[in-house]
Each structure stands twice: as structure tokens, then as C-alpha cells.
Amino acid sequence: MPLRLHVTRRQIVSRGLHHTCPNCGGRTLFQTGKRFALNPACPACGLKLDRGDGFFLGPFVISYTVTVAFAIVPLLVLAIFGVIGPAPTIILGGGCALALPALLYRSSWSWWLMGYFYFLPEKLPHNRGARCEDEEA
């Protein structure tokens, strides 16, 4: 009989959307008092959050995609149709390109961890030895 996951995919998504640890659900992803500092590991359960070289690229891609899709492309469409001029397009686009990734830093890390563990739930310490086939709960 297959084992059930202790942390289900539904819980992983919920925790990702609430910016909490995918393993224990604690509000421990980021260092206290520092906006741009990810904890190397969850202080509550020990889950390694920064999983090595190149792992930071996931949140980078998420921030970049959201910035382009929801700020740069709409600005370009408005400029192409003459709703706003070239100067405001460049100024607003530059401002968005600088501000949005900074504003999305915590969300993009949380969403990246959510996506990573959604597809690899067996990597969570609470799920070691469990099978993924029947995670519905």
C-alpha cells in the first residue's frame, strides 16, 4: 500500500502563495528585518532553501517574466497605438524594469520554491519515503 504524502501538493501551493516554508509552513523564508535576504535554511525545520549554484535563476526568471508580461508589453502596446508617446514609454518602462523585480523579490522566491517542490514533493524532509501517486487529501 503506497504511503501518503505528509505535505501534499495542495499544501505546497498554499504555502507558496502565503510565502511560508514549503515543508513546515513557518514564516521563515526570509531573514528578519532584511527585505532581500533569503534564509539559507528554514530555522524551524531545517529545509535547505537555497539549493545551490544556479538555483537563484528560477526567481530571476519569474520576476523577469512578470515584469515583461505585465509592464513592458502593455507599455509597448500603448506606445504602438499612440496612446502614450515614446518618452513616457521609455521612462515608465525603465521605472517598471527597476521597481517590479525589487517588489517581487519575496514573491518570486516563494513561487519558485512552490513550483520546485510541487513537482518534487519527495524532496521535502516531511515527505521522505512517501510516494507521490496519491497526494490528494
Secondary structure, 3 states (H helix, E strand, C coil): CCCCCCCCHHHHHHHHHCCCCCCCCCCCCECCCCCCCECCECCCCCCECCCCCCCCHHHHHHHHHHHHHHHHHHHHHHHHCCCCCHHHHHHHHHHHHHHHHHHCHHHHHHHHHHHHHHHCHHHCHHHCCCCCCCCCC
